[in-house]
Amino acid sequence: MRGVHIAGRPRALLLVCAVTSVRAFSLPTRFFPAGPCPRLQLRGGAKEERSLSSRRDFSATMTVTPTTAKVDCLKCMGDWYVQVAIPTPFDKTAHNGLEEYTWNEKKQRVDVKYTFNDGSFTGKQTVVYQKGRVNSKVESGAQWQVKPWIGFFYLPMWLDYYIVDIDTTDYSYLVASSPETTGFGAWMYIMTRQQVVTDEYLEPLRASAANAGWDMTQAVRVPQQPTPAT
């Protein structure tokens, strides 16, 4: 999961949310000229995740390790359903979390739209807009940057967004997060193209997030309600 036009929130909170949240990923996507981005090769199971977690002091801030695989950023465009999250205080009760990435050819950037229902499947819908790009100083393309919309304008500074793991074959999943694991704006998302997936499918992606430095005991499953067939 980010920027902000947050319906129903006091305007005084908009800037706070913008500075402390990034997402869409929400990535997972948020920004980039055509080019590559990477992916983490660490894909352990639950046993490995627990072992790694037991050796780390998650009370201390850890810098997240981005993936090193090459990624075609344009293939990241489209819908990403948020399945697992270490959320910000502003989306900790999100249902139906969805990040939409659209390549803006004219402006050579990614337009990001993050939506979710607050508290339940029928809760009030929150919409967050951002614009993004790839960090041009990082050849791998795994480190992105975003600017959230904060009501009247985009934030005048770029916020970092890291790709932790990504399917570079089918682009079926994406793990993205903030650069650090603690602090008011720390967040992590595991996203998939499919709206509904099993816990077994997500297990190796949880392991990737743990290997990158995240304490997965803080992660929550984001409820997704299947869209009725038309």
PELIN-V559316 format. One record per pair of residues at least 24 apart in sequence whose ideal C-beta (glycine too) atoms are under 7 Angstrom apart, sorted by the first residue. I is the first residue (numbers start at 1). J is the second residue. D is the distance in whole Angstrom. If there is no record, write none. Layout:
BEGIN
I:J:D, I:J:D
END
This chain:
BEGIN
1:26:5, 1:82:6, 1:85:6, 1:87:6, 1:88:7, 1:91:5, 1:94:7, 1:97:6, 1:114:6, 1:187:6, 1:189:5, 2:26:5, 2:114:5, 2:128:5, 2:130:6, 2:148:6, 3:128:5, 3:129:6, 3:130:4, 3:146:7, 3:148:2, 3:149:5, 4:128:5, 4:148:5, 4:149:6, 4:150:5, 5:127:6, 5:128:7, 5:129:6, 5:149:5, 5:151:6, 6:90:7, 6:126:5, 6:128:6, 7:124:7, 7:126:6, 7:127:6, 8:124:6, 11:151:6, 14:150:5, 14:151:5, 15:150:6, 17:90:5, 18:148:4, 18:150:4, 18:155:5, 19:155:7, 19:185:7, 20:88:6, 20:184:5, 20:185:3, 21:88:5, 21:90:6, 21:185:6, 21:187:6, 22:146:5, 22:159:5, 22:161:5, 22:178:6, 22:187:7, 23:99:7, 23:114:6, 23:187:7, 23:189:7, 24:80:6, 24:99:3, 24:101:6, 24:112:5, 24:114:6, 25:99:6, 25:161:6, 25:176:4, 25:189:6, 26:99:4, 26:112:7, 26:114:5, 26:176:7, 26:189:6, 27:80:7, 27:99:6, 27:101:6, 27:144:7, 27:161:6, 27:174:7, 27:176:5, 28:80:6, 28:99:7, 28:163:7, 28:166:7, 28:174:3, 28:175:7, 28:176:4, 28:189:6, 28:191:5, 29:76:4, 29:80:7, 29:101:5, 29:110:7, 29:144:7, 29:174:7, 29:176:7, 30:101:7, 30:110:5, 30:112:5, 30:130:6, 30:132:3, 30:144:5, 30:146:5, 30:161:6, 31:109:6, 31:110:4, 31:131:7, 31:132:2, 31:133:4, 31:134:6, 31:144:5, 31:145:6, 31:146:6, 32:73:4, 32:110:6, 32:132:7, 32:133:6, 32:134:4, 32:141:7, 32:144:6, 33:108:6, 33:134:6, 34:73:6, 34:74:5, 35:73:6, 35:134:6, 35:141:5, 36:70:4, 36:71:5, 36:72:6, 36:140:7, 36:141:4, 37:71:3, 37:73:5, 37:134:7, 37:140:7, 37:141:3, 37:142:5, 37:163:6, 37:166:7, 38:66:7, 38:67:4, 38:68:5, 38:69:4, 38:70:6, 38:71:6, 38:140:4, 38:141:7, 38:142:4, 38:163:7, 39:67:4, 39:69:3, 39:71:6, 39:165:6, 39:166:4, 39:168:5, 40:67:4, 40:164:6, 40:165:4, 40:208:5, 40:211:7, 40:212:7, 42:208:6, 42:211:4, 43:204:5, 43:207:6, 43:208:6, 44:207:4, 44:211:7, 45:203:6, 45:204:7, 45:207:6, 46:203:6, 48:207:6, 49:206:6, 49:207:5, 49:210:4, 49:216:6, 52:210:5, 52:211:6, 53:210:6, 53:215:6, 53:216:7, 58:215:4, 61:180:5, 61:181:6, 61:182:4, 61:183:7, 62:180:7, 62:181:5, 62:213:4, 63:179:6, 63:180:6, 63:213:7, 64:162:5, 64:164:7, 64:177:5, 64:179:6, 64:180:7, 64:181:6, 64:212:5, 64:213:5, 65:212:5, 65:213:6, 66:142:4, 66:143:6, 66:162:4, 66:163:6, 66:164:6, 67:142:5, 67:163:5, 67:164:6, 67:165:6, 67:166:6, 68:140:6, 69:166:7, 69:168:5, 70:140:7, 70:168:7, 71:141:6, 71:142:7, 71:163:7, 71:166:6, 71:168:6, 73:134:6, 73:141:6, 74:103:6, 75:171:5, 76:101:6, 76:171:6, 76:174:7, 77:101:5, 77:102:6, 77:103:5, 79:193:7, 80:174:6, 80:191:4, 80:193:7, 81:191:6, 81:192:6, 81:194:7, 81:195:5, 81:224:6, 82:189:5, 82:191:5, 82:222:5, 83:190:5, 83:191:6, 83:192:6, 83:197:6, 83:202:6, 83:222:6, 83:224:7, 84:190:4, 84:202:6, 84:206:7, 84:219:5, 84:221:6, 84:222:7, 85:188:7, 85:189:5, 85:219:7, 85:220:6, 85:222:5, 86:186:7, 86:187:6, 86:188:4, 86:214:6, 86:218:5, 86:219:5, 87:187:6, 87:220:7, 88:185:6, 88:187:5, 91:116:6, 93:118:6, 93:119:5, 94:118:7, 94:222:6, 95:120:6, 95:121:5, 95:123:6, 95:223:5, 96:121:6, 96:224:6, 96:225:6, 97:222:5, 99:191:6, 109:133:5, 112:146:7, 121:225:5, 164:208:6, 164:209:6, 164:212:4, 165:205:6, 165:208:4, 173:205:6, 175:205:6, 175:208:5, 175:209:6, 177:214:7, 181:213:5, 181:214:6, 181:215:7, 188:214:5, 195:224:5, 195:226:6, 195:227:6, 196:224:6, 196:226:5
END
